[in-house]
Amino acid sequence: MPEARGGLAALAAAVLLAWAGAPARCAEWFVAPDGQGDGAAREKPAGNIAATLGKAAPGDTVTLLPGTYKGRLDLVNVKGQPGKPITLRSAEKHKAVIDLSGNEKNKFKIVSAEHLTLDGLEILGSPAVGLKVDDSKGVKVLNCRIHDHILEGVFFMRCEDMELGHCEIFRNGDLKGKENNIDALMSRFVKRGHYHHNDVYGNSSAGFDVGATQDTVIEKNFIHHNGANFSGPGLKLLHEGPKSEEGYCYGTVVRNNIFLDNQSCGVFFSTGSGETGKLHVVHNTILVRRVAEHGGLRWHKALGGHGGIGMPHVNNVFQNNIVYVLEPRDAPRKDWEHGRVIHWSETMAEVFSKQFVDCNLYFTRRPERFAGEDNKASMDFEAWRKLSGLDAHSIFAEGVFASLEGETPEVARLKAGAPAIDAGMDLGDLVKDDFFGNPRKDGKPDLGAVEFSP
């Protein structure tokens, strides 16, 4: 027995010696703007974000202590694993500020990353793009404030399994008052994205500009008051690049979003040189309460922005939505020429035979606002239904909302007795709840983004 005990002791000593030669790992690393330590403890924070992330193993967290982190930030080849992401987070929400102002080359750039999460950061002031993510997989941007960048606030390029959620994205794309086509989010060649619960407002052009996107869900976003400098829509979905499957916009679901007072329109779809298809645009509320440049629903073949919503081409679904254009009755005619509820720019046969459009509610104070290109075929709702063969079960009605005052998502709540109540088609698992997370009624859901609650 003494020999056995001696053998176990020798084995234990050997294991301890081996561990002594291995690099130290810790579940959480710390960084401060003036840090001088190795980052292994809050009391000894490091001073370089990228270098500290280079030490992190899958599942580790790098915590930024409160303060301002100035200058360009490049994160290259940061590799977490499925279920074990590397997380870069603010110790206190929005108290770690990534300040990119100053040098014209300053930006926050992520390249060839896998399973990296950004959580609770404030990212501001870039003279270029704020946050750009290239050629990455499984990157999540959560609970961040992204604002006051000269170009896009966020730009995803050739990525997979991306998530943008619970972020506030505002005042991006300001070229010192010049007209520009700069958006809050630009997303290109993304597969399996999830953009949700974001508050997107005050950006120069579109809120979200999503091109060549496949199998992506865009839901429960509040997208409002965008497009002041370039008449941008709330959401733009389009084909991108040469006519090839890579550039097609396919299989994306847009549900339970609120689009409020965007300058051009609520949602705009364009095919460019290719096509979009199998897009489900369902249970959204599009509300325009001011004299906007454009109005309601548009099909368009070339990039541009007319209509409250514009849809192209192949097997797209527009269903259970509210499109409500409440511009003043005495608006100048030059404004009303563009204030359409539905607008198309292709031949009738090309557009109408390839869409499923039904169970929506429309309203405008000037009922002739169902119009073709340049108002050449302006008509009222009944004439539109007869001509197009669409919207057989849709409604043209006012008196929908509990209140049209305010600048919050509450403006989309329905009033008692509203014609939108119980007027929808049950979409099953595609839409189970509403903007606020309340369950949809089985069989007869309400139209728009919000279910009625007494």
PAPALO-613868 format. One line per 2 residues: number of its first residue (from 1); for each residue z, y, x of C-alpha. Coordinates in nm, 3 decimals. Each point is the difference from the previous one (the first is absolute). Example, Ala and Ser with C-alpha at 12.3 -4.5 7.8 and 13.67 -1.06 7.14 Angstrom:
<atoms>
1> 0.780/-0.450/1.230 | -0.066/0.344/0.137
</atoms>
This chain:
<atoms>
1> 0.000/0.000/0.000 | 0.074/0.254/0.277
3> -0.351/-0.065/0.141 | -0.152/0.061/-0.343
5> 0.186/0.328/-0.035 | -0.121/0.102/0.345
7> -0.362/-0.075/-0.096 | 0.023/0.216/-0.314
9> 0.151/0.283/0.201 | -0.285/-0.015/0.251
11> -0.258/0.006/-0.284 | 0.167/0.303/-0.160
13> 0.000/0.182/0.333 | -0.370/-0.070/0.044
15> -0.080/0.136/-0.349 | 0.201/0.316/0.067
17> -0.180/0.051/0.330 | -0.338/-0.034/-0.171
19> 0.096/0.257/-0.265 | 0.122/0.236/0.270
21> -0.351/0.012/0.144 | -0.171/0.060/-0.337
23> -0.079/0.354/-0.125 | 0.247/0.136/-0.252
25> -0.111/0.019/-0.361 | 0.165/0.194/-0.279
27> -0.072/0.019/-0.371 | 0.009/0.382/-0.001
29> -0.112/0.255/0.257 | 0.074/0.373/-0.009
31> -0.197/0.309/0.097 | 0.099/0.369/0.005
33> -0.205/0.308/0.093 | 0.213/0.053/0.310
35> 0.090/-0.364/0.061 | 0.059/-0.117/0.357
37> 0.125/-0.356/-0.053 | -0.164/-0.340/-0.037
39> 0.012/0.013/-0.380 | 0.210/-0.315/-0.037
41> 0.282/0.188/-0.175 | 0.033/0.306/-0.221
43> 0.217/0.159/0.270 | -0.275/-0.050/0.260
45> -0.326/0.088/-0.177 | -0.330/-0.005/0.179
47> -0.225/0.306/0.002 | -0.347/-0.153/-0.044
49> -0.110/-0.152/-0.330 | -0.304/-0.191/0.123
51> 0.180/-0.146/0.302 | 0.290/-0.116/-0.215
53> -0.233/-0.165/-0.249 | -0.150/-0.181/0.298
55> 0.337/-0.169/0.054 | 0.039/-0.105/-0.364
57> -0.050/-0.361/-0.105 | -0.121/-0.113/-0.343
59> 0.275/0.073/-0.251 | 0.151/0.285/0.205
61> 0.061/0.354/-0.126 | -0.045/0.320/0.198
63> 0.216/0.271/-0.155 | -0.076/0.367/0.059
65> 0.312/0.214/-0.001 | -0.022/0.337/-0.178
67> -0.202/0.264/0.180 | -0.351/0.119/0.075
69> -0.235/-0.215/0.207 | -0.283/0.221/0.128
71> -0.343/-0.090/0.127 | -0.262/-0.272/-0.035
73> 0.115/-0.353/-0.083 | -0.220/-0.304/0.075
75> 0.112/-0.349/-0.101 | -0.236/-0.268/0.134
77> 0.031/-0.376/-0.042 | 0.341/0.007/-0.167
79> 0.024/-0.356/-0.129 | 0.246/-0.122/-0.258
81> -0.042/-0.322/-0.191 | -0.033/-0.089/-0.370
83> 0.350/0.026/-0.145 | 0.127/0.150/0.327
85> -0.152/0.348/0.028 | 0.091/0.251/0.265
87> 0.145/0.301/-0.182 | 0.000/0.362/0.112
89> 0.243/0.184/-0.225 | 0.194/0.322/-0.034
91> 0.377/-0.043/0.019 | 0.017/0.247/-0.290
93> -0.293/0.035/-0.237 | -0.237/0.277/0.116
95> 0.244/0.115/0.270 | -0.214/-0.140/0.283
97> -0.290/0.247/0.015 | -0.322/-0.084/0.184
99> -0.130/0.350/0.077 | -0.364/-0.013/0.108
101> -0.062/0.374/0.013 | -0.131/0.176/0.308
103> -0.259/-0.194/0.198 | -0.328/-0.055/-0.188
105> 0.001/-0.368/0.106 | 0.339/-0.070/-0.153
107> 0.005/-0.274/-0.260 | 0.203/-0.308/-0.087
109> -0.235/-0.290/0.070 | 0.055/-0.372/-0.050
111> -0.258/-0.239/0.146 | -0.023/-0.381/-0.012
113> 0.347/-0.036/-0.149 | 0.125/-0.294/-0.205
115> 0.290/-0.004/-0.244 | 0.137/0.342/0.087
117> 0.203/0.201/-0.253 | 0.062/0.376/0.004
119> 0.293/0.095/-0.221 | 0.146/0.338/-0.094
121> -0.177/0.216/0.259 | -0.118/0.357/-0.041
123> -0.340/0.055/0.163 | -0.135/0.355/0.010
125> -0.213/0.264/0.162 | -0.292/-0.176/0.170
127> -0.305/0.216/0.079 | -0.199/-0.318/-0.071
129> 0.082/-0.310/-0.208 | 0.370/-0.054/-0.061
131> 0.038/-0.380/0.004 | -0.301/-0.214/0.092
133> 0.011/-0.381/-0.006 | -0.296/-0.185/0.153
135> -0.088/-0.369/0.019 | 0.344/-0.116/-0.112
137> 0.153/-0.257/-0.232 | 0.316/0.002/-0.206
139> 0.097/0.362/0.069 | 0.232/0.154/-0.259
141> 0.066/0.372/-0.041 | 0.300/0.041/-0.228
143> 0.223/0.288/-0.115 | -0.166/0.253/0.231
145> -0.078/0.371/-0.043 | -0.345/0.079/0.140
147> -0.114/0.360/-0.018 | -0.162/0.311/0.144
149> -0.267/-0.170/0.210 | -0.330/0.178/0.056
151> -0.197/-0.315/-0.081 | 0.102/-0.306/-0.204
153> 0.366/-0.077/-0.039 | -0.062/-0.376/0.031
155> -0.313/-0.183/0.116 | -0.028/-0.382/-0.015
157> -0.309/-0.141/0.174 | -0.107/-0.369/0.013
159> 0.338/-0.139/-0.094 | 0.135/-0.292/-0.202
161> 0.311/-0.051/-0.211 | 0.101/0.366/0.007
163> 0.273/0.162/-0.204 | 0.063/0.367/-0.077
165> 0.296/0.038/-0.232 | 0.261/0.249/-0.119
167> -0.142/0.275/0.221 | -0.033/0.373/-0.062
169> -0.338/0.123/0.126 | -0.076/0.370/-0.038
171> -0.173/0.310/0.140 | -0.245/-0.189/0.218
173> -0.355/0.111/0.082 | 0.053/0.373/0.038
175> -0.274/0.145/0.221 | 0.144/0.350/-0.026
177> -0.137/0.061/-0.347 | -0.351/-0.135/0.065
179> -0.156/-0.239/-0.249 | 0.025/-0.355/0.132
181> -0.020/-0.359/-0.114 | 0.331/-0.113/0.152
183> 0.222/-0.237/-0.196 | 0.366/-0.100/-0.003
185> -0.084/-0.367/0.062 | -0.330/-0.127/0.135
187> -0.032/-0.377/-0.011 | -0.311/-0.168/0.140
189> -0.091/-0.369/0.033 | 0.343/-0.118/-0.113
191> 0.061/-0.345/-0.143 | 0.304/-0.077/-0.214
193> 0.163/0.341/-0.007 | 0.289/0.099/-0.225
195> 0.044/0.373/-0.065 | 0.287/0.061/-0.240
197> 0.276/0.236/-0.117 | -0.129/0.292/0.205
199> 0.034/0.369/-0.091 | -0.325/0.163/0.113
201> -0.055/0.371/-0.061 | -0.132/0.330/0.130
203> -0.258/-0.156/0.231 | -0.325/0.177/0.078
205> -0.239/-0.251/-0.153 | 0.062/-0.345/-0.152
207> 0.341/-0.155/-0.028 | -0.126/-0.349/0.095
209> -0.349/-0.056/0.143 | -0.047/-0.376/0.006
211> -0.331/-0.136/0.128 | -0.129/-0.349/0.076
213> 0.325/-0.140/-0.130 | 0.041/-0.356/-0.120
215> 0.272/-0.180/-0.195 | 0.232/0.300/0.003
217> 0.257/0.114/-0.258 | 0.056/0.371/-0.065
219> 0.289/0.041/-0.243 | 0.280/0.221/-0.124
221> -0.101/0.303/0.205 | 0.054/0.356/-0.121
223> -0.309/0.184/0.126 | -0.007/0.364/-0.102
225> -0.121/0.352/0.081 | -0.243/-0.110/0.271
227> -0.341/0.143/0.088 | 0.069/0.372/0.022
229> -0.229/0.051/0.302 | -0.278/-0.245/-0.083
231> 0.028/-0.092/-0.367 | 0.119/-0.348/0.086
233> 0.095/-0.267/-0.253 | 0.332/-0.176/-0.020
235> -0.156/-0.331/0.107 | -0.342/-0.072/0.144
237> -0.134/-0.357/0.026 | -0.335/-0.051/0.167
239> -0.237/-0.212/0.200 | -0.007/0.096/0.369
241> -0.258/-0.041/0.272 | -0.325/-0.196/-0.013
243> -0.081/-0.224/-0.294 | 0.185/-0.315/0.097
245> 0.287/-0.203/-0.139 | 0.235/0.148/0.260
247> -0.043/0.342/-0.156 | 0.029/-0.107/-0.363
249> 0.302/0.105/-0.201 | 0.098/-0.316/-0.188
251> 0.286/-0.164/-0.179 | 0.236/0.298/-0.003
253> 0.254/0.065/-0.277 | 0.100/0.356/-0.093
255> 0.287/-0.016/-0.251 | 0.293/0.202/-0.133
257> -0.081/0.319/0.192 | 0.048/0.355/-0.125
259> -0.269/0.252/0.098 | 0.107/0.354/-0.087
261> -0.194/0.327/0.040 | -0.220/-0.104/0.291
263> -0.265/0.263/0.061 | -0.314/-0.211/-0.032
265> 0.104/-0.291/-0.217 | 0.254/-0.277/-0.028
267> -0.200/-0.290/0.142 | -0.352/-0.012/0.142
269> -0.207/-0.305/0.090 | -0.318/0.019/0.204
271> -0.234/-0.265/0.131 | -0.156/0.196/0.284
273> -0.272/-0.227/0.140 | 0.159/-0.328/-0.105
275> 0.205/-0.116/-0.294 | 0.345/-0.042/-0.140
277> 0.105/-0.274/-0.234 | 0.273/-0.191/-0.176
279> 0.220/0.309/0.004 | 0.273/-0.003/-0.265
281> 0.106/0.354/-0.091 | 0.263/-0.061/-0.264
283> 0.302/0.170/-0.159 | -0.034/0.333/0.183
285> 0.073/0.345/-0.137 | -0.242/0.277/0.098
287> 0.119/0.338/-0.121 | -0.169/0.334/0.067
289> 0.182/0.308/-0.130 | -0.185/0.277/0.180
291> -0.356/0.120/0.049 | -0.121/-0.259/0.248
293> -0.343/-0.023/0.153 | -0.070/-0.337/-0.161
295> 0.148/-0.220/-0.274 | 0.017/-0.368/-0.114
297> -0.192/-0.319/0.084 | -0.303/-0.009/0.230
299> -0.249/-0.252/0.126 | -0.170/0.128/0.311
301> -0.240/-0.145/0.255 | 0.041/0.248/0.284
303> 0.318/0.141/0.146 | 0.129/0.296/-0.196
305> 0.269/0.086/-0.247 | -0.064/0.065/-0.367
307> 0.191/-0.131/-0.296 | 0.359/-0.100/-0.059
309> -0.095/-0.348/0.101 | -0.326/-0.129/0.142
311> -0.092/-0.368/0.010 | -0.295/-0.181/0.150
313> -0.183/-0.302/-0.042 | 0.098/-0.368/-0.005
315> 0.249/-0.167/-0.234 | 0.255/0.278/0.008
317> 0.272/0.030/-0.263 | 0.137/0.328/-0.138
319> 0.258/-0.088/-0.263 | 0.327/0.111/-0.163
321> -0.016/0.344/0.166 | 0.067/0.350/-0.131
323> -0.243/0.276/0.102 | 0.132/0.328/-0.139
325> -0.172/0.327/0.089 | 0.203/0.289/-0.137
327> -0.181/0.305/0.134 | 0.025/0.327/-0.193
329> -0.234/0.043/-0.296 | -0.104/0.340/0.130
331> -0.084/-0.117/0.353 | -0.317/0.164/0.132
333> -0.315/-0.197/-0.072 | -0.076/-0.034/0.371
335> 0.322/-0.197/0.034 | -0.054/-0.212/-0.308
337> -0.344/-0.109/0.116 | 0.188/-0.226/0.242
339> 0.303/-0.086/-0.217 | -0.125/-0.339/-0.116
341> 0.200/-0.293/-0.128 | -0.276/-0.248/0.080
343> -0.283/0.078/0.239 | -0.279/-0.218/0.135
345> -0.275/0.069/0.253 | -0.216/-0.313/-0.014
347> -0.236/-0.131/-0.263 | 0.170/-0.145/-0.307
349> -0.116/-0.357/0.061 | 0.129/-0.003/0.359
351> 0.345/0.115/-0.100 | 0.097/-0.131/-0.339
353> -0.116/-0.360/0.025 | 0.221/-0.069/0.300
355> 0.342/0.128/-0.114 | 0.278/-0.101/-0.236
357> 0.144/0.321/-0.144 | 0.226/-0.027/-0.304
359> 0.345/0.061/-0.152 | 0.037/0.345/0.154
361> 0.117/0.329/-0.148 | -0.199/0.317/0.066
363> 0.062/0.358/-0.096 | -0.153/0.336/0.079
365> 0.013/0.323/-0.197 | -0.377/0.019/0.012
367> -0.127/-0.333/-0.138 | -0.351/0.037/0.143
369> 0.143/-0.071/0.343 | -0.155/-0.348/0.022
371> -0.292/0.097/0.218 | -0.272/-0.117/0.234
373> -0.106/0.166/0.323 | -0.014/0.379/-0.041
375> 0.091/-0.035/-0.369 | -0.351/-0.122/-0.082
377> 0.143/-0.250/-0.249 | 0.317/0.170/-0.122
379> 0.151/-0.170/-0.305 | 0.320/-0.071/-0.191
381> 0.204/-0.321/0.011 | -0.172/-0.181/-0.287
383> -0.345/0.073/0.140 | 0.120/-0.123/0.339
385> 0.118/-0.332/-0.144 | -0.326/-0.053/-0.186
387> -0.213/0.083/0.303 | 0.194/-0.193/0.263
389> 0.121/-0.300/-0.198 | 0.339/0.050/0.170
391> 0.346/0.101/-0.123 | -0.029/-0.193/-0.328
393> 0.378/-0.005/-0.045 | 0.081/0.325/0.178
395> 0.152/0.308/-0.162 | -0.074/0.372/0.006
397> 0.327/0.169/-0.095 | 0.254/0.266/0.095
399> 0.376/0.014/-0.049 | 0.072/-0.263/0.263
401> 0.275/0.128/0.231 | 0.364/0.085/-0.069
403> -0.040/0.318/0.203 | -0.281/0.150/0.200
405> 0.236/0.216/0.204 | 0.130/-0.083/0.345
407> -0.131/-0.128/0.331 | 0.162/-0.344/0.019
409> -0.107/-0.346/-0.121 | 0.201/0.064/-0.316
411> -0.299/0.195/-0.132 | -0.177/-0.333/-0.060
413> 0.256/-0.127/-0.251 | -0.134/-0.063/-0.350
415> 0.144/0.159/-0.311 | 0.112/-0.197/-0.304
417> -0.293/-0.088/-0.219 | -0.259/0.072/0.269
419> -0.336/-0.170/-0.062 | 0.024/-0.158/0.346
421> 0.295/-0.219/-0.109 | -0.090/-0.367/-0.059
423> -0.369/0.086/0.053 | -0.063/-0.196/0.320
425> -0.134/-0.344/0.077 | 0.239/-0.250/0.155
427> -0.105/-0.048/0.364 | 0.246/-0.280/0.075
429> 0.117/-0.029/0.359 | -0.227/0.281/0.115
431> 0.240/0.260/-0.144 | 0.354/-0.115/-0.078
433> 0.186/0.332/0.010 | -0.059/0.377/0.000
435> 0.031/0.289/0.245 | 0.378/0.004/-0.032
437> 0.038/-0.379/0.020 | 0.058/-0.053/-0.372
439> -0.158/-0.318/-0.138 | -0.325/0.020/-0.194
441> 0.012/-0.121/-0.357 | -0.160/-0.340/-0.056
443> -0.314/0.008/-0.207 | -0.029/0.377/-0.057
445> 0.092/0.209/0.304 | -0.017/0.378/-0.016
447> -0.286/0.187/0.163 | 0.050/0.194/0.322
449> 0.244/-0.041/0.284 | 0.322/0.018/-0.203
451> 0.121/-0.217/-0.289 | 0.162/0.193/-0.283
453> 0.380/-0.005/-0.007 | 0.198/0.169/-0.281
</atoms>
